[in-house]
Amino acid sequence: MKKLFFAAALLVLSLSAYSQKVKKEAELYTKPGVRVLFTIPEGTEVYTGPLTENWYPTSIEIMVRRAEMSGHRIAQGASIFIGGKEVGTMPQQWDVTEVAEAGGKHKDKFRVIIQGYLFKTKIDDGTKPETALEKVIAKKGNITASLSEWISEFRPEKQILPNGTVYILRDKNKSLAGDGIRILLFLKGDNRLTAVVTNNHPLNARFKHVQTEEPFIYHFPFGKPSSGDWEEIEGLVMKFSPL
């Protein structure tokens, strides 16, 4: 699994996944509570890692004028754009790992992924797909039947396979290279939920077997999978992951 992203074939898909959003305006900090980089507008989609001591490590795609960047370094005082609108200026120089041309009407700018921290109350919990999925799994009765509402709300990619159906919710604002898997659901045969795979986001829900193969966590509602079933679900993760 550690070689996953190097061995998988890139799958280009046009559907976009619903992502978690910030509640009201949200200050992005350099470190937890240390210094504000800029303010993220209400409703903006972001990527967050697991909550640690009340803070979410957060990534977001922004744009910066070409003239205000040197290589992978954003200049102090550079204007920051989200969704084409200026949201603030950088209080200090800031190095980023990914840079790409914006193109189109924004050809005077670069796209970059910037990382910082958001306080826990700044994330709208109602837009966190893991939280919503935990509620579905916690319901009594037919889990599969309860998934329809989650699928309608978060609009995952749907892939129909000879042996079942895969739903994929992808991480946005994490990387410019491609949107990786955040949640993958595998419904085998006649839509029987067989496995739930998450990327570094454990689910607090009832599963009979949970197994971690970094960076993924595999959740099985009906117990430990056979070697064949395990190979099958690993193969699906590889198939639908970007390089």
C-alpha positions as CSV (number, residue, x, y, z in Angstrom):
1,M,0.0,0.0,0.0
2,K,2.9,2.4,0.6
3,K,3.6,2.3,-3.2
4,L,0.0,3.0,-4.0
5,F,0.3,6.5,-5.4
6,F,3.2,5.5,-7.6
7,A,1.6,2.3,-9.0
8,A,-2.0,3.4,-9.6
9,A,-3.2,4.7,-12.9
10,L,-4.6,8.2,-13.0
11,L,-8.3,8.3,-13.4
12,V,-9.6,11.7,-14.8
13,L,-13.2,12.3,-13.7
14,S,-15.4,15.4,-14.3
15,L,-17.7,15.1,-11.3
16,S,-16.9,17.2,-8.3
17,A,-17.4,16.1,-4.7
18,Y,-19.0,18.1,-2.0
19,S,-16.4,19.2,0.5
20,Q,-16.5,20.5,4.1
21,K,-16.8,24.2,4.5
22,V,-15.9,26.9,6.9
23,K,-18.5,28.4,9.2
24,K,-18.8,32.2,8.9
25,E,-15.4,33.8,8.3
26,A,-12.4,31.8,9.4
27,E,-8.9,32.9,10.3
28,L,-6.2,30.6,8.9
29,Y,-3.3,30.6,11.4
30,T,0.4,29.8,10.7
31,K,0.4,27.6,13.8
32,P,-2.4,27.0,16.3
33,G,-3.3,30.4,17.8
34,V,0.0,32.0,16.7
35,R,-0.5,34.3,13.7
36,V,-3.2,34.8,11.2
37,L,-2.3,34.4,7.5
38,F,-5.6,35.6,6.1
39,T,-9.3,35.2,6.5
40,I,-11.2,32.5,4.6
41,P,-14.7,33.7,3.4
42,E,-17.8,32.0,4.8
43,G,-18.8,28.8,2.9
44,T,-15.4,28.2,1.3
45,E,-14.4,24.6,0.8
46,V,-11.3,23.4,2.6
47,Y,-9.4,20.3,3.4
48,T,-8.7,19.4,7.0
49,G,-6.7,16.6,8.7
50,P,-7.7,15.0,12.0
51,L,-8.5,17.4,14.8
52,T,-5.6,17.8,17.3
53,E,-6.0,19.7,20.5
54,N,-8.9,21.8,19.1
55,W,-7.2,22.7,15.9
56,Y,-7.6,21.3,12.3
57,P,-4.5,21.3,10.1
58,T,-5.9,22.8,7.0
59,S,-5.1,23.1,3.3
60,I,-6.7,25.4,0.8
61,E,-6.1,26.4,-2.8
62,I,-5.5,30.1,-3.4
63,M,-4.1,32.3,-6.2
64,V,-1.2,34.7,-6.0
65,R,0.0,37.2,-8.6
66,R,3.0,36.0,-10.5
67,A,4.8,39.2,-9.7
68,E,4.4,38.5,-6.0
69,M,6.0,35.0,-6.1
70,S,9.6,33.9,-6.5
71,G,9.8,30.2,-7.3
72,H,7.8,28.5,-4.4
73,R,7.9,31.5,-2.1
74,I,5.1,33.9,-1.7
75,A,6.3,37.5,-0.9
76,Q,5.4,39.3,2.3
77,G,2.4,41.6,1.5
78,A,1.3,39.5,-1.5
79,S,-2.4,39.7,-2.2
80,I,-4.3,36.4,-1.7
81,F,-7.2,35.4,-3.9
82,I,-9.9,32.7,-3.3
83,G,-12.5,32.1,-6.0
84,G,-11.0,35.1,-7.9
85,K,-11.7,37.5,-5.0
86,E,-9.0,39.1,-2.9
87,V,-9.3,38.0,0.7
88,G,-6.2,39.5,2.3
89,T,-2.5,39.9,2.2
90,M,0.3,37.7,3.4
91,P,1.8,39.0,6.7
92,Q,5.1,37.2,6.1
93,Q,7.0,35.3,3.4
94,W,5.6,31.8,2.9
95,D,7.0,28.8,1.1
96,V,4.6,26.4,-0.6
97,T,5.3,22.9,-2.1
98,E,3.0,23.1,-5.2
99,V,2.7,25.8,-7.8
100,A,0.7,25.8,-11.1
101,E,-0.3,28.3,-13.7
102,A,-3.9,29.6,-13.1
103,G,-4.6,30.3,-16.8
104,G,-7.7,31.8,-18.4
105,K,-8.7,35.2,-17.0
106,H,-6.3,34.6,-14.1
107,K,-3.2,34.0,-16.3
108,D,-1.4,36.7,-14.3
109,K,-1.6,34.5,-11.3
110,F,-0.3,31.2,-9.9
111,R,-2.4,28.5,-8.1
112,V,-0.9,27.2,-4.9
113,I,-1.9,25.0,-2.0
114,I,-1.3,26.8,1.3
115,Q,-1.4,25.1,4.7
116,G,-2.3,26.4,8.1
117,Y,-4.6,25.8,11.0
118,L,-8.3,26.5,11.8
119,F,-9.9,26.4,15.2
120,K,-12.4,23.6,15.6
121,T,-15.5,25.9,15.8
122,K,-14.7,27.3,12.3
123,I,-15.6,24.1,10.5
124,D,-19.2,23.5,9.8
125,D,-19.7,20.0,11.2
126,G,-22.7,19.5,9.1
127,T,-20.5,19.5,6.0
128,K,-18.1,16.9,7.2
129,P,-18.8,13.7,5.3
130,E,-17.3,11.5,8.0
131,T,-19.7,12.9,10.6
132,A,-22.7,12.4,8.4
133,L,-21.6,8.9,7.5
134,E,-21.1,8.0,11.1
135,K,-24.8,8.9,11.7
136,V,-25.9,6.7,8.8
137,I,-23.9,3.7,10.1
138,A,-25.3,4.3,13.6
139,K,-28.9,3.9,12.5
140,K,-30.6,0.7,13.2
141,G,-31.8,-1.4,10.3
142,N,-30.6,-1.6,6.8
143,I,-27.4,0.4,6.5
144,T,-27.4,0.3,2.7
145,A,-30.9,1.8,2.5
146,S,-29.8,4.7,4.8
147,L,-26.9,5.6,2.5
148,S,-29.2,7.2,-0.2
149,E,-29.5,10.4,1.8
150,W,-25.7,10.6,2.3
151,I,-25.1,10.0,-1.4
152,S,-27.7,12.7,-2.3
153,E,-26.1,15.3,0.0
154,F,-22.4,14.7,-0.8
155,R,-22.7,13.7,-4.4
156,P,-19.8,11.2,-4.6
157,E,-18.5,9.8,-7.9
158,K,-20.4,6.6,-8.9
159,Q,-18.6,3.8,-10.6
160,I,-20.6,0.7,-11.7
161,L,-18.5,-2.4,-11.8
162,P,-19.3,-6.0,-12.9
163,N,-19.3,-7.1,-9.2
164,G,-20.8,-4.1,-7.6
165,T,-20.8,-0.3,-7.2
166,V,-18.2,2.1,-5.9
167,Y,-18.9,5.6,-4.5
168,I,-15.9,7.9,-4.1
169,L,-15.7,11.2,-2.3
170,R,-12.5,13.0,-3.0
171,D,-10.3,15.5,-1.0
172,K,-10.3,18.9,-2.5
173,N,-7.8,21.6,-1.6
174,K,-5.2,19.1,-0.6
175,S,-3.0,18.9,-3.7
176,L,-2.9,20.4,-7.2
177,A,-1.7,17.0,-8.5
178,G,-5.1,15.4,-8.3
179,D,-8.0,14.8,-5.8
180,G,-7.2,11.7,-3.7
181,I,-9.8,9.4,-2.1
182,R,-11.3,10.7,1.1
183,I,-14.1,8.1,1.4
184,L,-14.7,5.1,-0.7
185,L,-17.8,2.9,-0.3
186,F,-18.0,-0.5,-1.9
187,L,-21.4,-2.0,-2.4
188,K,-21.0,-5.5,-3.6
189,G,-23.5,-7.5,-5.7
190,D,-27.1,-6.4,-4.9
191,N,-26.0,-3.1,-3.2
192,R,-24.7,-4.7,0.0
193,L,-22.3,-2.4,1.8
194,T,-19.1,-4.4,2.0
195,A,-16.4,-1.9,2.9
196,V,-15.8,1.7,3.8
197,V,-12.3,3.1,3.2
198,T,-11.2,6.5,4.5
199,N,-8.0,8.4,4.1
200,N,-6.6,9.2,7.6
201,H,-10.1,9.9,8.9
202,P,-11.2,7.2,11.3
203,L,-14.9,6.6,11.7
204,N,-16.5,6.4,15.1
205,A,-19.2,3.9,14.1
206,R,-20.1,0.2,14.4
207,F,-17.8,-2.0,12.3
208,K,-16.9,-5.6,13.0
209,H,-13.4,-5.2,11.6
210,V,-11.2,-2.2,11.1
211,Q,-7.7,-2.4,9.5
212,T,-5.2,0.4,8.8
213,E,-2.8,0.4,5.9
214,E,-1.3,3.9,5.8
215,P,-2.7,6.2,4.7
216,F,-6.0,4.4,4.5
217,I,-8.3,2.9,7.1
218,Y,-10.5,0.0,6.0
219,H,-13.9,-0.5,7.8
220,F,-15.8,-3.8,7.3
221,P,-19.4,-4.0,8.7
222,F,-19.6,-7.8,8.4
223,G,-16.3,-8.9,9.9
224,K,-12.7,-9.6,8.8
225,P,-12.6,-10.0,5.0
226,S,-11.2,-13.1,3.3
227,S,-7.9,-12.8,1.5
228,G,-9.7,-12.5,-1.8
229,D,-12.1,-9.8,-0.5
230,W,-9.1,-7.9,0.9
231,E,-7.3,-8.0,-2.4
232,E,-10.4,-6.8,-4.1
233,I,-10.9,-3.8,-2.0
234,E,-7.2,-2.9,-2.1
235,G,-7.4,-3.1,-5.9
236,L,-10.3,-0.7,-6.0
237,V,-8.4,1.8,-3.9
238,M,-5.5,1.6,-6.2
239,K,-7.6,1.9,-9.3
240,F,-9.4,5.0,-8.2
241,S,-6.4,6.8,-6.7
242,P,-4.4,9.5,-8.5
243,L,-0.7,9.0,-9.2
